[in-house]
Amino acid sequence: RLLRAIRDSIQHSFGDVGSGALGGAIAVRYYSPTTHNAIVRCSRLGMNEVWAAITLCDSIQGKRVRMVVKHCGGTIRKVQQATIRADRKQI
């Protein structure tokens, strides 16, 4: 559901060109249902567009949501470490 919402936001914000350029390069690598934190993987070149699409996304399946980018990293390991620290603070 999260990936579909991000892709829909990209389509709405950047049209067919943005959706085509970024569509296959986005993946949700981790999601915690307890803390509602997620790791979204994208290409380095499309990072700004994906960040904007996440910020502009306001609903998932009709339910109002607020998505905030808390960390942006170059390797999955560093992003995982930042997510684990954030999860521990919330729990």
C-alpha positions as a Markdown table, in Angstrom:
| # | Residue | x | y | z |
|---|---|---|---|---|
| 1 | Arg | 0.0 | 0.0 | 0.0 |
| 2 | Leu | 2.8 | 2.4 | 0.8 |
| 3 | Leu | 4.6 | 1.8 | -2.4 |
| 4 | Arg | 1.4 | 2.3 | -4.4 |
| 5 | Ala | 0.7 | 5.6 | -2.6 |
| 6 | Ile | 4.2 | 6.9 | -3.4 |
| 7 | Arg | 3.9 | 5.9 | -7.0 |
| 8 | Asp | 0.5 | 7.5 | -7.3 |
| 9 | Ser | 1.9 | 10.7 | -5.7 |
| 10 | Ile | 4.8 | 10.7 | -8.3 |
| 11 | Gln | 2.2 | 10.2 | -11.1 |
| 12 | His | 0.1 | 13.0 | -9.8 |
| 13 | Ser | 3.0 | 15.4 | -9.1 |
| 14 | Phe | 5.3 | 14.7 | -12.0 |
| 15 | Gly | 3.1 | 13.1 | -14.7 |
| 16 | Asp | 3.9 | 10.3 | -17.1 |
| 17 | Val | 7.5 | 11.4 | -17.6 |
| 18 | Gly | 8.3 | 11.4 | -13.9 |
| 19 | Ser | 6.4 | 8.2 | -13.3 |
| 20 | Gly | 8.2 | 6.5 | -16.2 |
| 21 | Ala | 11.6 | 7.7 | -15.1 |
| 22 | Leu | 11.2 | 6.7 | -11.4 |
| 23 | Gly | 8.5 | 3.9 | -11.5 |
| 24 | Gly | 10.8 | 0.9 | -11.5 |
| 25 | Ala | 13.5 | 2.4 | -9.4 |
| 26 | Ile | 11.5 | 2.6 | -6.2 |
| 27 | Ala | 11.1 | -0.1 | -3.6 |
| 28 | Val | 10.0 | -0.4 | 0.1 |
| 29 | Arg | 12.8 | -2.3 | 1.8 |
| 30 | Tyr | 11.4 | -2.2 | 5.3 |
| 31 | Tyr | 8.2 | -1.3 | 7.1 |
| 32 | Ser | 7.5 | -1.5 | 10.9 |
| 33 | Pro | 3.8 | -1.7 | 11.7 |
| 34 | Thr | 4.6 | -0.9 | 15.3 |
| 35 | Thr | 6.4 | 2.4 | 14.7 |
| 36 | His | 5.2 | 3.1 | 11.2 |
| 37 | Asn | 8.7 | 3.7 | 10.0 |
| 38 | Ala | 9.7 | 2.6 | 6.5 |
| 39 | Ile | 12.8 | 2.4 | 4.3 |
| 40 | Val | 12.2 | 3.4 | 0.7 |
| 41 | Arg | 14.9 | 2.7 | -1.8 |
| 42 | Cys | 15.3 | 4.8 | -4.9 |
| 43 | Ser | 18.0 | 5.9 | -7.4 |
| 44 | Arg | 20.3 | 8.7 | -6.4 |
| 45 | Leu | 19.2 | 10.8 | -9.4 |
| 46 | Gly | 15.5 | 10.4 | -8.5 |
| 47 | Met | 15.9 | 11.2 | -4.8 |
| 48 | Asn | 14.6 | 14.7 | -4.9 |
| 49 | Glu | 11.5 | 13.7 | -6.8 |
| 50 | Val | 10.8 | 10.8 | -4.5 |
| 51 | Trp | 11.3 | 13.0 | -1.5 |
| 52 | Ala | 8.8 | 15.5 | -2.9 |
| 53 | Ala | 6.3 | 12.8 | -3.7 |
| 54 | Ile | 6.5 | 11.4 | -0.2 |
| 55 | Thr | 6.1 | 14.9 | 1.3 |
| 56 | Leu | 3.1 | 15.6 | -1.0 |
| 57 | Cys | 1.4 | 12.2 | -0.3 |
| 58 | Asp | -1.6 | 12.9 | 2.0 |
| 59 | Ser | -3.6 | 9.7 | 2.0 |
| 60 | Ile | -3.3 | 6.0 | 1.6 |
| 61 | Gln | -6.5 | 4.1 | 0.6 |
| 62 | Gly | -8.6 | 7.1 | 1.6 |
| 63 | Lys | -7.1 | 7.4 | 5.1 |
| 64 | Arg | -5.3 | 10.7 | 5.9 |
| 65 | Val | -1.6 | 10.3 | 6.5 |
| 66 | Arg | 1.5 | 12.5 | 7.1 |
| 67 | Met | 4.7 | 11.2 | 5.7 |
| 68 | Val | 8.0 | 12.7 | 6.8 |
| 69 | Val | 11.5 | 11.9 | 5.5 |
| 70 | Lys | 13.7 | 11.5 | 8.6 |
| 71 | His | 16.9 | 10.3 | 7.0 |
| 72 | Cys | 18.4 | 10.1 | 3.6 |
| 73 | Gly | 21.5 | 7.9 | 3.1 |
| 74 | Gly | 23.8 | 6.5 | 0.5 |
| 75 | Thr | 23.9 | 2.9 | 1.8 |
| 76 | Ile | 21.2 | 0.6 | 3.0 |
| 77 | Arg | 23.3 | -0.2 | 6.1 |
| 78 | Lys | 23.5 | 3.4 | 7.3 |
| 79 | Val | 19.8 | 3.9 | 6.7 |
| 80 | Gln | 19.0 | 0.7 | 8.6 |
| 81 | Gln | 21.1 | 1.9 | 11.5 |
| 82 | Ala | 19.3 | 5.3 | 11.6 |
| 83 | Thr | 15.9 | 3.5 | 11.4 |
| 84 | Ile | 16.8 | 1.1 | 14.3 |
| 85 | Arg | 17.8 | 4.1 | 16.4 |
| 86 | Ala | 14.5 | 5.9 | 15.6 |
| 87 | Asp | 12.5 | 2.7 | 16.4 |
| 88 | Arg | 14.2 | 2.3 | 19.7 |
| 89 | Lys | 13.4 | 5.9 | 20.7 |
| 90 | Gln | 9.7 | 5.4 | 19.8 |
| 91 | Ile | 9.4 | 2.1 | 21.7 |
